[in-house]
Amino acid sequence: MTTSIPPDTDLGALPALPRDDEGPVFKAPWEAQAFAITLTLHLRGIFTWREWADALAAELAAVATRGEPDDGSHYYEHWLAALEKLVARKKLILGDVLERRVDEWDAAARATPHGKPIELPPR
Protein backbone atom coordinates (compact mmCIF):
# COMPACT_ATOMS: atom_id res chain seq x y z
CA MET A 1 0.00 0.00 0.00
CA THR A 2 1.41 3.44 -0.92
CA THR A 3 0.22 7.00 -0.49
CA SER A 4 1.02 10.25 -2.26
CA ILE A 5 2.48 13.17 -0.36
CA PRO A 6 3.01 16.81 -1.26
CA PRO A 7 6.24 17.34 -3.20
CA ASP A 8 7.58 19.84 -0.64
CA THR A 9 7.60 17.25 2.16
CA ASP A 10 11.23 16.25 2.80
CA LEU A 11 11.20 12.47 3.13
CA GLY A 12 15.00 12.62 3.17
CA ALA A 13 14.70 13.85 6.75
CA LEU A 14 13.26 10.42 7.61
CA PRO A 15 15.95 8.00 6.37
CA ALA A 16 14.43 4.90 8.02
CA LEU A 17 10.99 5.45 6.43
CA PRO A 18 9.89 2.25 4.66
CA ARG A 19 9.44 3.27 1.02
CA ASP A 20 9.64 2.21 -2.57
CA ASP A 21 10.12 4.27 -5.75
CA GLU A 22 6.62 5.77 -5.39
CA GLY A 23 6.90 6.83 -1.74
CA PRO A 24 6.09 5.45 1.71
CA VAL A 25 4.82 1.87 1.98
CA PHE A 26 2.71 0.36 4.72
CA LYS A 27 2.11 -3.21 5.86
CA ALA A 28 -1.21 -2.44 7.53
CA PRO A 29 -3.93 0.21 7.18
CA TRP A 30 -3.23 1.67 10.62
CA GLU A 31 0.31 2.51 9.51
CA ALA A 32 -1.04 4.52 6.56
CA GLN A 33 -3.51 6.22 8.89
CA ALA A 34 -0.74 7.18 11.34
CA PHE A 35 1.27 8.57 8.44
CA ALA A 36 -1.76 10.49 7.12
CA ILE A 37 -2.53 11.98 10.55
CA THR A 38 1.07 13.16 10.88
CA LEU A 39 1.08 14.64 7.39
CA THR A 40 -2.27 16.36 7.97
CA LEU A 41 -1.10 17.95 11.22
CA HIS A 42 2.06 19.12 9.48
CA LEU A 43 0.12 20.57 6.53
CA ARG A 44 -2.17 22.40 8.95
CA GLY A 45 0.87 24.09 10.48
CA ILE A 46 0.70 22.30 13.83
CA PHE A 47 4.38 21.42 13.53
CA THR A 48 7.14 21.76 10.96
CA TRP A 49 8.52 18.76 9.14
CA ARG A 50 11.83 19.37 10.93
CA GLU A 51 10.01 19.21 14.31
CA TRP A 52 8.45 15.94 13.20
CA ALA A 53 11.75 14.48 11.99
CA ASP A 54 13.39 15.46 15.29
CA ALA A 55 10.55 13.91 17.33
CA LEU A 56 10.75 10.66 15.39
CA ALA A 57 14.55 10.60 15.61
CA ALA A 58 14.32 11.08 19.39
CA GLU A 59 11.86 8.18 19.66
CA LEU A 60 14.05 5.91 17.55
CA ALA A 61 17.10 6.89 19.62
CA ALA A 62 15.20 6.08 22.84
CA VAL A 63 14.30 2.67 21.41
CA ALA A 64 17.95 2.03 20.57
CA THR A 65 19.04 3.15 24.04
CA ARG A 66 16.60 0.66 25.56
CA GLY A 67 18.27 -2.02 23.44
CA GLU A 68 15.16 -2.95 21.48
CA PRO A 69 15.93 -4.75 18.22
CA ASP A 70 15.85 -2.55 15.11
CA ASP A 71 14.71 -4.77 12.28
CA GLY A 72 12.20 -2.21 10.98
CA SER A 73 9.15 -4.29 11.83
CA HIS A 74 8.07 -1.88 14.58
CA TYR A 75 8.84 1.36 12.73
CA TYR A 76 5.25 2.64 12.71
CA GLU A 77 4.75 1.74 16.36
CA HIS A 78 7.65 4.10 17.07
CA TRP A 79 6.16 6.59 14.61
CA LEU A 80 2.89 6.56 16.53
CA ALA A 81 4.66 6.92 19.90
CA ALA A 82 6.56 9.94 18.54
CA LEU A 83 3.34 11.46 17.23
CA GLU A 84 1.59 10.99 20.58
CA LYS A 85 4.49 12.69 22.39
CA LEU A 86 4.62 15.58 19.93
CA VAL A 87 0.85 16.11 20.14
CA ALA A 88 1.08 16.07 23.94
CA ARG A 89 4.06 18.45 23.96
CA LYS A 90 2.13 20.83 21.69
CA LYS A 91 -0.83 20.51 24.11
CA LEU A 92 -3.18 19.65 21.25
CA ILE A 93 -4.89 17.17 23.49
CA LEU A 94 -4.84 16.67 27.26
CA GLY A 95 -2.85 13.67 28.53
CA ASP A 96 -5.83 11.80 29.97
CA VAL A 97 -7.85 12.36 26.78
CA LEU A 98 -4.91 11.11 24.71
CA GLU A 99 -4.52 8.02 26.90
CA ARG A 100 -8.23 7.24 26.58
CA ARG A 101 -8.08 7.71 22.80
CA VAL A 102 -5.01 5.47 22.54
CA ASP A 103 -6.89 2.78 24.48
CA GLU A 104 -9.95 3.21 22.23
CA TRP A 105 -7.76 3.01 19.13
CA ASP A 106 -6.04 -0.13 20.40
CA ALA A 107 -9.34 -1.83 21.22
CA ALA A 108 -10.83 -0.87 17.86
CA ALA A 109 -7.75 -2.05 15.96
CA ARG A 110 -7.75 -5.40 17.75
CA ALA A 111 -11.48 -5.87 17.09
CA THR A 112 -11.25 -4.98 13.39
CA PRO A 113 -10.77 -7.81 10.91
CA HIS A 114 -7.71 -7.47 8.69
CA GLY A 115 -8.46 -5.42 5.60
CA LYS A 116 -11.40 -3.58 7.14
CA PRO A 117 -11.27 0.08 8.18
CA ILE A 118 -10.73 0.75 11.85
CA GLU A 119 -13.65 2.70 13.29
CA LEU A 120 -13.37 4.49 16.59
CA PRO A 121 -16.42 4.92 18.79
CA PRO A 122 -17.97 8.39 18.61
CA ARG A 123 -16.94 10.75 21.38
C-alpha positions in Angstrom: 0.0 0.0 0.0 1.4 3.4 -0.9 0.2 7.0 -0.5 1.0 10.2 -2.3 2.5 13.2 -0.4 3.0 16.8 -1.3 6.2 17.3 -3.2 7.6 19.8 -0.6 7.6 17.3 2.2 11.2 16.2 2.8 11.2 12.5 3.1 15.0 12.6 3.2 14.7 13.9 6.8 13.3 10.4 7.6 15.9 8.0 6.4 14.4 4.9 8.0 11.0 5.4 6.4 9.9 2.3 4.7 9.4 3.3 1.0 9.6 2.2 -2.6 10.1 4.3 -5.7 6.6 5.8 -5.4 6.9 6.8 -1.7 6.1 5.4 1.7 4.8 1.9 2.0 2.7 0.4 4.7 2.1 -3.2 5.9 -1.2 -2.4 7.5 -3.9 0.2 7.2 -3.2 1.7 10.6 0.3 2.5 9.5 -1.0 4.5 6.6 -3.5 6.2 8.9 -0.7 7.2 11.3 1.3 8.6 8.4 -1.8 10.5 7.1 -2.5 12.0 10.5 1.1 13.2 10.9 1.1 14.6 7.4 -2.3 16.4 8.0 -1.1 18.0 11.2 2.1 19.1 9.5 0.1 20.6 6.5 -2.2 22.4 8.9 0.9 24.1 10.5 0.7 22.3 13.8 4.4 21.4 13.5 7.1 21.8 11.0 8.5 18.8 9.1 11.8 19.4 10.9 10.0 19.2 14.3 8.5 15.9 13.2 11.7 14.5 12.0 13.4 15.5 15.3 10.5 13.9 17.3 10.8 10.7 15.4 14.5 10.6 15.6 14.3 11.1 19.4 11.9 8.2 19.7 14.1 5.9 17.6 17.1 6.9 19.6 15.2 6.1 22.8 14.3 2.7 21.4 18.0 2.0 20.6 19.0 3.1 24.0 16.6 0.7 25.6 18.3 -2.0 23.4 15.2 -2.9 21.5 15.9 -4.8 18.2 15.9 -2.5 15.1 14.7 -4.8 12.3 12.2 -2.2 11.0 9.1 -4.3 11.8 8.1 -1.9 14.6 8.8 1.4 12.7 5.3 2.6 12.7 4.7 1.7 16.4 7.7 4.1 17.1 6.2 6.6 14.6 2.9 6.6 16.5 4.7 6.9 19.9 6.6 9.9 18.5 3.3 11.5 17.2 1.6 11.0 20.6 4.5 12.7 22.4 4.6 15.6 19.9 0.9 16.1 20.1 1.1 16.1 23.9 4.1 18.5 24.0 2.1 20.8 21.7 -0.8 20.5 24.1 -3.2 19.6 21.3 -4.9 17.2 23.5 -4.8 16.7 27.3 -2.9 13.7 28.5 -5.8 11.8 30.0 -7.8 12.4 26.8 -4.9 11.1 24.7 -4.5 8.0 26.9 -8.2 7.2 26.6 -8.1 7.7 22.8 -5.0 5.5 22.5 -6.9 2.8 24.5 -9.9 3.2 22.2 -7.8 3.0 19.1 -6.0 -0.1 20.4 -9.3 -1.8 21.2 -10.8 -0.9 17.9 -7.8 -2.0 16.0 -7.8 -5.4 17.8 -11.5 -5.9 17.1 -11.3 -5.0 13.4 -10.8 -7.8 10.9 -7.7 -7.5 8.7 -8.5 -5.4 5.6 -11.4 -3.6 7.1 -11.3 0.1 8.2 -10.7 0.8 11.8 -13.7 2.7 13.3 -13.4 4.5 16.6 -16.4 4.9 18.8 -18.0 8.4 18.6 -16.9 10.8 21.4 
